[in-house]
Amino acid sequence: MTTVMEPAAALTDAWLAEDLDAWTRRVVRRHFDPETGSPYWLSRRPHLGFDPLDITRYEDLTRFEPFSLATLRDLDPVQLVPTDVPRPLAGRIWESGGTTGKPCRIFHTESMAEHHTAWRLLGLRLSGFESGRTWLYACPSGPHIVGRGASQIAELFGSTVYTMDLDPRWIKRLIRDSRLVEMNMYVEHTIEQMTDVLETGRVQYLETTPAILQALIARRPELVAALDGVGLGGTQLTPAMYAEFVEALDGGVIGMTYGNTFGCAMGLPAGNGGAVLPYLPNYPQVTMAVVDKEDPRRQVAYGDVGRVRLTVLHDDLFLPNILERDQAVRIDTGDLWPCDGVANVRPLQISSAAPEGLY
């Protein structure tokens, strides 16, 4: 079967060969071009305290203050897109999960959608998933960018895909309000939708979150054992959970992704018997640094734990130095990949104000 895997791989191969300093200059100059730059960044330029056009290296991006995602709650997403992208814009606006307040929003240009899809397909291929299979896609949809995955797998991976309803904001609200009875009812509602499809015996692969997979294993382990593989993203995946999933799948493949609406990373093969769960950012459009929790301009040493600092360096979207609510281990990917990876990601802190929920 011929799919677009080949052209997608050509795209990611070209991106992986990019020099990060040169890519940084390209993106910064595009967004700060006086004639065709993005309206938001042109309006910010007089207040930066430095000339962004003087930036020549990726490391120079630390001159920007950490970009606050709260800005994206009220800002028109169009303001972040360079004006040489033809207007009126045609595309989707995607939202964050809204865990810590109103959702944050960004616009995806056609180029950004292509980038997202190419990396998604590379991740599927490297994880060992085969095209032409049947999937159950048990993930949020609607305004959440993760929902794009169902169409990507169906249309571009030559597969048949079942979908279902999942509202991550509602389950988080129930947790935040300590409405545990209703929360458990919603979990049961989620699992019932999944088992209704899985009981047909027609599904080989499942895409979902670690939290949902744990709930499914607890209730219907035989349905998980019958799968050929599971793709996981969203809530944290710990080594202990990974070991549980390996046992439950009985030889099935496990694919992993880490990220959010603003930037993603694909899972690399687990190391040290599953004790190390590494991810590679979608380079060079997305980079992730592991930084000192008290000094976000300083990266920690390889093997040390720090806060995840995410930077979006897309031709059509520039978001520097986002301080994530996650911590991770900084890993050296060696000669295989052009940038650092992050491993064993988990929440920086867990509180009733920022529950993880099912996604």
Contacts in CASP RR format, 6 or more apart in sequence:
PFRMAT RR
TARGET T0000
AUTHOR 0000-0000-0000
METHOD contacts of the structure
MODEL  1
MTTVMEPAAALTDAWLAEDLDAWTRRVVRRHFDPETGSPYWLSRRPHLGF
DPLDITRYEDLTRFEPFSLATLRDLDPVQLVPTDVPRPLAGRIWESGGTT
GKPCRIFHTESMAEHHTAWRLLGLRLSGFESGRTWLYACPSGPHIVGRGA
SQIAELFGSTVYTMDLDPRWIKRLIRDSRLVEMNMYVEHTIEQMTDVLET
GRVQYLETTPAILQALIARRPELVAALDGVGLGGTQLTPAMYAEFVEALD
GGVIGMTYGNTFGCAMGLPAGNGGAVLPYLPNYPQVTMAVVDKEDPRRQV
AYGDVGRVRLTVLHDDLFLPNILERDQAVRIDTGDLWPCDGVANVRPLQI
SSAAPEGLY
1 131 0 8 1.000
1 132 0 8 1.000
1 158 0 8 1.000
3 131 0 8 1.000
3 156 0 8 1.000
3 157 0 8 1.000
3 158 0 8 1.000
4 121 0 8 1.000
4 156 0 8 1.000
5 121 0 8 1.000
5 125 0 8 1.000
5 131 0 8 1.000
5 156 0 8 1.000
5 157 0 8 1.000
8 117 0 8 1.000
8 118 0 8 1.000
8 121 0 8 1.000
8 122 0 8 1.000
8 156 0 8 1.000
9 118 0 8 1.000
9 121 0 8 1.000
9 122 0 8 1.000
9 125 0 8 1.000
11 114 0 8 1.000
11 115 0 8 1.000
11 118 0 8 1.000
12 118 0 8 1.000
12 119 0 8 1.000
12 122 0 8 1.000
15 115 0 8 1.000
15 283 0 8 1.000
15 284 0 8 1.000
15 285 0 8 1.000
16 283 0 8 1.000
16 337 0 8 1.000
16 338 0 8 1.000
17 338 0 8 1.000
18 283 0 8 1.000
18 284 0 8 1.000
18 338 0 8 1.000
20 58 0 8 1.000
20 283 0 8 1.000
20 284 0 8 1.000
20 287 0 8 1.000
20 338 0 8 1.000
20 339 0 8 1.000
21 56 0 8 1.000
21 57 0 8 1.000
21 58 0 8 1.000
23 58 0 8 1.000
23 284 0 8 1.000
23 313 0 8 1.000
24 55 0 8 1.000
24 56 0 8 1.000
24 57 0 8 1.000
24 58 0 8 1.000
24 60 0 8 1.000
24 61 0 8 1.000
24 313 0 8 1.000
25 55 0 8 1.000
25 56 0 8 1.000
26 315 0 8 1.000
27 313 0 8 1.000
27 314 0 8 1.000
27 315 0 8 1.000
27 318 0 8 1.000
28 52 0 8 1.000
28 53 0 8 1.000
28 55 0 8 1.000
28 61 0 8 1.000
28 318 0 8 1.000
29 53 0 8 1.000
30 36 0 8 1.000
30 37 0 8 1.000
30 82 0 8 1.000
30 315 0 8 1.000
31 37 0 8 1.000
31 38 0 8 1.000
31 41 0 8 1.000
31 82 0 8 1.000
31 318 0 8 1.000
32 41 0 8 1.000
32 42 0 8 1.000
32 45 0 8 1.000
32 52 0 8 1.000
32 53 0 8 1.000
33 82 0 8 1.000
34 42 0 8 1.000
35 83 0 8 1.000
36 82 0 8 1.000
36 83 0 8 1.000
36 84 0 8 1.000
37 82 0 8 1.000
37 83 0 8 1.000
37 84 0 8 1.000
38 79 0 8 1.000
38 80 0 8 1.000
38 81 0 8 1.000
38 82 0 8 1.000
38 83 0 8 1.000
38 318 0 8 1.000
39 78 0 8 1.000
39 79 0 8 1.000
39 83 0 8 1.000
40 75 0 8 1.000
40 79 0 8 1.000
40 80 0 8 1.000
41 52 0 8 1.000
41 80 0 8 1.000
41 318 0 8 1.000
45 52 0 8 1.000
48 63 0 8 1.000
48 64 0 8 1.000
50 63 0 8 1.000
52 64 0 8 1.000
54 60 0 8 1.000
55 61 0 8 1.000
55 63 0 8 1.000
58 287 0 8 1.000
61 311 0 8 1.000
61 320 0 8 1.000
61 321 0 8 1.000
62 297 0 8 1.000
62 321 0 8 1.000
64 320 0 8 1.000
64 321 0 8 1.000
65 321 0 8 1.000
66 296 0 8 1.000
66 309 0 8 1.000
66 320 0 8 1.000
66 321 0 8 1.000
66 322 0 8 1.000
66 323 0 8 1.000
67 319 0 8 1.000
67 320 0 8 1.000
67 321 0 8 1.000
67 322 0 8 1.000
69 96 0 8 1.000
69 104 0 8 1.000
69 262 0 8 1.000
69 322 0 8 1.000
70 104 0 8 1.000
72 96 0 8 1.000
72 104 0 8 1.000
72 105 0 8 1.000
72 106 0 8 1.000
73 101 0 8 1.000
73 102 0 8 1.000
73 103 0 8 1.000
73 104 0 8 1.000
73 105 0 8 1.000
75 105 0 8 1.000
77 93 0 8 1.000
77 105 0 8 1.000
77 106 0 8 1.000
77 107 0 8 1.000
78 89 0 8 1.000
78 107 0 8 1.000
80 106 0 8 1.000
80 107 0 8 1.000
80 317 0 8 1.000
80 318 0 8 1.000
80 319 0 8 1.000
81 89 0 8 1.000
81 107 0 8 1.000
81 109 0 8 1.000
81 316 0 8 1.000
81 317 0 8 1.000
82 315 0 8 1.000
82 316 0 8 1.000
85 109 0 8 1.000
85 316 0 8 1.000
89 107 0 8 1.000
89 109 0 8 1.000
91 107 0 8 1.000
91 108 0 8 1.000
91 109 0 8 1.000
91 110 0 8 1.000
91 113 0 8 1.000
92 107 0 8 1.000
92 108 0 8 1.000
92 113 0 8 1.000
93 105 0 8 1.000
93 106 0 8 1.000
93 107 0 8 1.000
93 108 0 8 1.000
93 143 0 8 1.000
94 105 0 8 1.000
94 106 0 8 1.000
94 107 0 8 1.000
94 108 0 8 1.000
94 143 0 8 1.000
94 144 0 8 1.000
94 145 0 8 1.000
94 261 0 8 1.000
95 103 0 8 1.000
95 104 0 8 1.000
95 105 0 8 1.000
95 143 0 8 1.000
95 144 0 8 1.000
95 261 0 8 1.000
96 103 0 8 1.000
96 104 0 8 1.000
96 105 0 8 1.000
96 260 0 8 1.000
96 261 0 8 1.000
96 262 0 8 1.000
97 103 0 8 1.000
97 144 0 8 1.000
97 168 0 8 1.000
97 169 0 8 1.000
97 172 0 8 1.000
97 261 0 8 1.000
97 359 0 8 1.000
98 104 0 8 1.000
98 169 0 8 1.000
98 172 0 8 1.000
99 172 0 8 1.000
99 354 0 8 1.000
99 355 0 8 1.000
100 325 0 8 1.000
100 353 0 8 1.000
100 354 0 8 1.000
103 143 0 8 1.000
104 261 0 8 1.000
104 262 0 8 1.000
106 261 0 8 1.000
106 262 0 8 1.000
106 317 0 8 1.000
108 116 0 8 1.000
108 145 0 8 1.000
109 316 0 8 1.000
109 317 0 8 1.000
111 314 0 8 1.000
111 315 0 8 1.000
111 316 0 8 1.000
112 314 0 8 1.000
112 316 0 8 1.000
112 317 0 8 1.000
113 148 0 8 1.000
115 282 0 8 1.000
115 285 0 8 1.000
115 314 0 8 1.000
116 145 0 8 1.000
116 148 0 8 1.000
116 264 0 8 1.000
116 282 0 8 1.000
117 148 0 8 1.000
117 152 0 8 1.000
117 156 0 8 1.000
119 264 0 8 1.000
119 266 0 8 1.000
119 282 0 8 1.000
120 148 0 8 1.000
120 149 0 8 1.000
120 152 0 8 1.000
121 152 0 8 1.000
121 156 0 8 1.000
121 157 0 8 1.000
122 266 0 8 1.000
123 255 0 8 1.000
123 257 0 8 1.000
123 266 0 8 1.000
123 267 0 8 1.000
124 153 0 8 1.000
124 157 0 8 1.000
126 266 0 8 1.000
126 267 0 8 1.000
126 268 0 8 1.000
127 231 0 8 1.000
127 253 0 8 1.000
127 254 0 8 1.000
127 255 0 8 1.000
127 256 0 8 1.000
127 267 0 8 1.000
128 253 0 8 1.000
128 255 0 8 1.000
129 157 0 8 1.000
129 205 0 8 1.000
129 229 0 8 1.000
129 231 0 8 1.000
129 253 0 8 1.000
129 255 0 8 1.000
131 157 0 8 1.000
131 158 0 8 1.000
131 159 0 8 1.000
132 157 0 8 1.000
132 158 0 8 1.000
132 159 0 8 1.000
132 160 0 8 1.000
133 159 0 8 1.000
133 160 0 8 1.000
133 204 0 8 1.000
133 205 0 8 1.000
133 228 0 8 1.000
134 159 0 8 1.000
134 160 0 8 1.000
134 161 0 8 1.000
134 162 0 8 1.000
134 202 0 8 1.000
134 203 0 8 1.000
134 204 0 8 1.000
134 205 0 8 1.000
135 150 0 8 1.000
135 153 0 8 1.000
135 154 0 8 1.000
135 159 0 8 1.000
135 160 0 8 1.000
135 161 0 8 1.000
135 162 0 8 1.000
135 203 0 8 1.000
135 204 0 8 1.000
135 205 0 8 1.000
135 206 0 8 1.000
135 207 0 8 1.000
136 161 0 8 1.000
136 162 0 8 1.000
136 163 0 8 1.000
136 164 0 8 1.000
136 194 0 8 1.000
136 197 0 8 1.000
136 198 0 8 1.000
136 203 0 8 1.000
136 205 0 8 1.000
136 206 0 8 1.000
136 207 0 8 1.000
136 208 0 8 1.000
137 147 0 8 1.000
137 149 0 8 1.000
137 150 0 8 1.000
137 153 0 8 1.000
137 161 0 8 1.000
137 162 0 8 1.000
137 163 0 8 1.000
137 164 0 8 1.000
137 207 0 8 1.000
138 164 0 8 1.000
138 166 0 8 1.000
138 190 0 8 1.000
138 193 0 8 1.000
138 194 0 8 1.000
138 206 0 8 1.000
138 207 0 8 1.000
138 208 0 8 1.000
138 209 0 8 1.000
138 212 0 8 1.000
139 146 0 8 1.000
139 147 0 8 1.000
139 149 0 8 1.000
139 150 0 8 1.000
139 166 0 8 1.000
139 207 0 8 1.000
139 208 0 8 1.000
139 209 0 8 1.000
139 359 0 8 1.000
140 146 0 8 1.000
140 147 0 8 1.000
140 166 0 8 1.000
140 167 0 8 1.000
140 168 0 8 1.000
140 359 0 8 1.000
141 147 0 8 1.000
141 150 0 8 1.000
141 163 0 8 1.000
141 165 0 8 1.000
141 166 0 8 1.000
144 168 0 8 1.000
144 261 0 8 1.000
145 261 0 8 1.000
146 233 0 8 1.000
146 234 0 8 1.000
146 359 0 8 1.000
149 207 0 8 1.000
150 161 0 8 1.000
150 163 0 8 1.000
150 207 0 8 1.000
151 161 0 8 1.000
153 159 0 8 1.000
153 161 0 8 1.000
153 207 0 8 1.000
154 160 0 8 1.000
154 161 0 8 1.000
159 205 0 8 1.000
162 197 0 8 1.000
162 203 0 8 1.000
164 190 0 8 1.000
164 193 0 8 1.000
164 194 0 8 1.000
164 197 0 8 1.000
165 193 0 8 1.000
166 190 0 8 1.000
166 358 0 8 1.000
166 359 0 8 1.000
168 357 0 8 1.000
168 358 0 8 1.000
168 359 0 8 1.000
170 186 0 8 1.000
171 183 0 8 1.000
171 186 0 8 1.000
171 187 0 8 1.000
171 357 0 8 1.000
171 358 0 8 1.000
171 359 0 8 1.000
172 355 0 8 1.000
172 356 0 8 1.000
172 357 0 8 1.000
174 180 0 8 1.000
174 182 0 8 1.000
174 183 0 8 1.000
174 186 0 8 1.000
175 183 0 8 1.000
175 352 0 8 1.000
175 355 0 8 1.000
175 357 0 8 1.000
176 352 0 8 1.000
176 353 0 8 1.000
176 355 0 8 1.000
178 352 0 8 1.000
187 215 0 8 1.000
187 358 0 8 1.000
190 212 0 8 1.000
190 215 0 8 1.000
190 358 0 8 1.000
191 212 0 8 1.000
191 215 0 8 1.000
191 216 0 8 1.000
191 219 0 8 1.000
191 220 0 8 1.000
194 206 0 8 1.000
194 208 0 8 1.000
194 212 0 8 1.000
194 216 0 8 1.000
195 216 0 8 1.000
195 219 0 8 1.000
195 220 0 8 1.000
195 223 0 8 1.000
197 203 0 8 1.000
198 206 0 8 1.000
198 220 0 8 1.000
198 223 0 8 1.000
198 226 0 8 1.000
199 223 0 8 1.000
201 226 0 8 1.000
203 227 0 8 1.000
204 227 0 8 1.000
204 228 0 8 1.000
204 229 0 8 1.000
205 227 0 8 1.000
205 228 0 8 1.000
205 229 0 8 1.000
205 230 0 8 1.000
205 231 0 8 1.000
206 213 0 8 1.000
206 224 0 8 1.000
206 227 0 8 1.000
206 229 0 8 1.000
206 230 0 8 1.000
206 231 0 8 1.000
207 230 0 8 1.000
207 231 0 8 1.000
207 232 0 8 1.000
208 216 0 8 1.000
208 230 0 8 1.000
208 231 0 8 1.000
208 232 0 8 1.000
208 233 0 8 1.000
209 232 0 8 1.000
209 233 0 8 1.000
209 234 0 8 1.000
209 235 0 8 1.000
209 358 0 8 1.000
209 359 0 8 1.000
210 232 0 8 1.000
210 233 0 8 1.000
210 234 0 8 1.000
210 235 0 8 1.000
210 236 0 8 1.000
210 237 0 8 1.000
210 238 0 8 1.000
210 241 0 8 1.000
210 245 0 8 1.000
211 235 0 8 1.000
211 356 0 8 1.000
211 357 0 8 1.000
211 358 0 8 1.000
211 359 0 8 1.000
212 358 0 8 1.000
212 359 0 8 1.000
213 224 0 8 1.000
213 230 0 8 1.000
213 232 0 8 1.000
213 245 0 8 1.000
214 241 0 8 1.000
214 244 0 8 1.000
215 358 0 8 1.000
216 223 0 8 1.000
216 224 0 8 1.000
217 224 0 8 1.000
217 244 0 8 1.000
217 245 0 8 1.000
217 248 0 8 1.000
221 248 0 8 1.000
224 230 0 8 1.000
224 248 0 8 1.000
224 249 0 8 1.000
225 248 0 8 1.000
225 249 0 8 1.000
225 250 0 8 1.000
227 249 0 8 1.000
227 252 0 8 1.000
228 252 0 8 1.000
228 253 0 8 1.000
229 249 0 8 1.000
229 252 0 8 1.000
229 253 0 8 1.000
229 254 0 8 1.000
229 255 0 8 1.000
230 245 0 8 1.000
230 249 0 8 1.000
230 252 0 8 1.000
230 253 0 8 1.000
230 254 0 8 1.000
230 255 0 8 1.000
231 254 0 8 1.000
231 255 0 8 1.000
231 256 0 8 1.000
231 257 0 8 1.000
232 245 0 8 1.000
232 254 0 8 1.000
232 255 0 8 1.000
232 256 0 8 1.000
232 257 0 8 1.000
233 256 0 8 1.000
233 257 0 8 1.000
233 258 0 8 1.000
233 259 0 8 1.000
234 257 0 8 1.000
234 258 0 8 1.000
234 259 0 8 1.000
234 359 0 8 1.000
235 356 0 8 1.000
235 357 0 8 1.000
235 358 0 8 1.000
235 359 0 8 1.000
236 326 0 8 1.000
236 345 0 8 1.000
236 346 0 8 1.000
236 347 0 8 1.000
236 356 0 8 1.000
237 256 0 8 1.000
237 277 0 8 1.000
237 345 0 8 1.000
238 277 0 8 1.000
238 344 0 8 1.000
238 346 0 8 1.000
239 274 0 8 1.000
239 275 0 8 1.000
239 276 0 8 1.000
239 277 0 8 1.000
239 344 0 8 1.000
242 254 0 8 1.000
242 270 0 8 1.000
242 274 0 8 1.000
242 277 0 8 1.000
243 274 0 8 1.000
245 254 0 8 1.000
246 254 0 8 1.000
246 274 0 8 1.000
254 270 0 8 1.000
255 267 0 8 1.000
256 266 0 8 1.000
256 267 0 8 1.000
256 277 0 8 1.000
256 279 0 8 1.000
257 264 0 8 1.000
257 265 0 8 1.000
257 266 0 8 1.000
257 267 0 8 1.000
257 279 0 8 1.000
258 264 0 8 1.000
258 265 0 8 1.000
258 267 0 8 1.000
258 279 0 8 1.000
258 342 0 8 1.000
258 345 0 8 1.000
259 265 0 8 1.000
260 324 0 8 1.000
262 310 0 8 1.000
262 312 0 8 1.000
262 319 0 8 1.000
262 322 0 8 1.000
263 281 0 8 1.000
263 282 0 8 1.000
263 286 0 8 1.000
263 310 0 8 1.000
263 312 0 8 1.000
264 281 0 8 1.000
264 282 0 8 1.000
264 286 0 8 1.000
265 279 0 8 1.000
265 280 0 8 1.000
265 281 0 8 1.000
265 282 0 8 1.000
265 286 0 8 1.000
265 288 0 8 1.000
265 341 0 8 1.000
265 342 0 8 1.000
266 279 0 8 1.000
266 280 0 8 1.000
266 282 0 8 1.000
267 277 0 8 1.000
267 278 0 8 1.000
267 279 0 8 1.000
267 280 0 8 1.000
268 278 0 8 1.000
268 279 0 8 1.000
268 280 0 8 1.000
268 333 0 8 1.000
268 341 0 8 1.000
269 278 0 8 1.000
270 276 0 8 1.000
270 277 0 8 1.000
270 278 0 8 1.000
271 277 0 8 1.000
271 278 0 8 1.000
276 329 0 8 1.000
276 331 0 8 1.000
276 343 0 8 1.000
276 344 0 8 1.000
277 343 0 8 1.000
277 344 0 8 1.000
277 345 0 8 1.000
278 331 0 8 1.000
278 333 0 8 1.000
278 341 0 8 1.000
278 342 0 8 1.000
278 343 0 8 1.000
279 288 0 8 1.000
279 341 0 8 1.000
279 342 0 8 1.000
279 343 0 8 1.000
279 345 0 8 1.000
280 333 0 8 1.000
280 337 0 8 1.000
280 339 0 8 1.000
280 341 0 8 1.000
281 287 0 8 1.000
281 288 0 8 1.000
281 310 0 8 1.000
281 339 0 8 1.000
281 341 0 8 1.000
281 342 0 8 1.000
283 337 0 8 1.000
283 338 0 8 1.000
283 339 0 8 1.000
284 313 0 8 1.000
284 338 0 8 1.000
284 339 0 8 1.000
285 312 0 8 1.000
285 313 0 8 1.000
285 314 0 8 1.000
286 310 0 8 1.000
286 311 0 8 1.000
286 312 0 8 1.000
286 313 0 8 1.000
287 310 0 8 1.000
287 311 0 8 1.000
287 313 0 8 1.000
287 339 0 8 1.000
288 308 0 8 1.000
288 309 0 8 1.000
288 310 0 8 1.000
288 311 0 8 1.000
288 328 0 8 1.000
288 340 0 8 1.000
288 341 0 8 1.000
288 342 0 8 1.000
289 299 0 8 1.000
289 308 0 8 1.000
289 309 0 8 1.000
289 311 0 8 1.000
289 330 0 8 1.000
289 340 0 8 1.000
290 299 0 8 1.000
290 300 0 8 1.000
290 304 0 8 1.000
290 305 0 8 1.000
290 306 0 8 1.000
290 307 0 8 1.000
290 308 0 8 1.000
290 309 0 8 1.000
290 327 0 8 1.000
290 328 0 8 1.000
290 329 0 8 1.000
290 330 0 8 1.000
290 340 0 8 1.000
290 342 0 8 1.000
291 297 0 8 1.000
291 298 0 8 1.000
291 299 0 8 1.000
291 300 0 8 1.000
291 306 0 8 1.000
291 307 0 8 1.000
291 308 0 8 1.000
291 309 0 8 1.000
292 298 0 8 1.000
292 299 0 8 1.000
292 300 0 8 1.000
292 306 0 8 1.000
292 307 0 8 1.000
293 306 0 8 1.000
293 307 0 8 1.000
293 327 0 8 1.000
293 348 0 8 1.000
296 307 0 8 1.000
296 309 0 8 1.000
296 321 0 8 1.000
296 323 0 8 1.000
299 330 0 8 1.000
300 306 0 8 1.000
300 330 0 8 1.000
301 330 0 8 1.000
302 330 0 8 1.000
302 331 0 8 1.000
302 332 0 8 1.000
302 340 0 8 1.000
303 329 0 8 1.000
303 330 0 8 1.000
303 331 0 8 1.000
304 329 0 8 1.000
304 330 0 8 1.000
305 327 0 8 1.000
305 328 0 8 1.000
305 329 0 8 1.000
306 327 0 8 1.000
306 328 0 8 1.000
306 329 0 8 1.000
306 330 0 8 1.000
307 323 0 8 1.000
307 324 0 8 1.000
307 326 0 8 1.000
307 327 0 8 1.000
307 348 0 8 1.000
308 323 0 8 1.000
308 324 0 8 1.000
308 326 0 8 1.000
308 327 0 8 1.000
308 328 0 8 1.000
308 342 0 8 1.000
308 345 0 8 1.000
309 321 0 8 1.000
309 322 0 8 1.000
309 323 0 8 1.000
309 324 0 8 1.000
310 319 0 8 1.000
310 321 0 8 1.000
310 322 0 8 1.000
310 324 0 8 1.000
311 319 0 8 1.000
311 320 0 8 1.000
311 321 0 8 1.000
311 322 0 8 1.000
312 318 0 8 1.000
312 319 0 8 1.000
312 320 0 8 1.000
312 322 0 8 1.000
324 348 0 8 1.000
325 347 0 8 1.000
325 348 0 8 1.000
325 349 0 8 1.000
325 354 0 8 1.000
326 345 0 8 1.000
326 346 0 8 1.000
326 347 0 8 1.000
326 348 0 8 1.000
327 345 0 8 1.000
327 346 0 8 1.000
327 347 0 8 1.000
327 348 0 8 1.000
328 342 0 8 1.000
328 343 0 8 1.000
328 344 0 8 1.000
328 345 0 8 1.000
328 346 0 8 1.000
329 342 0 8 1.000
329 343 0 8 1.000
329 344 0 8 1.000
330 340 0 8 1.000
330 341 0 8 1.000
330 342 0 8 1.000
331 340 0 8 1.000
331 341 0 8 1.000
331 342 0 8 1.000
331 343 0 8 1.000
332 340 0 8 1.000
332 341 0 8 1.000
333 339 0 8 1.000
333 340 0 8 1.000
333 341 0 8 1.000
347 354 0 8 1.000
347 356 0 8 1.000
350 356 0 8 1.000
END
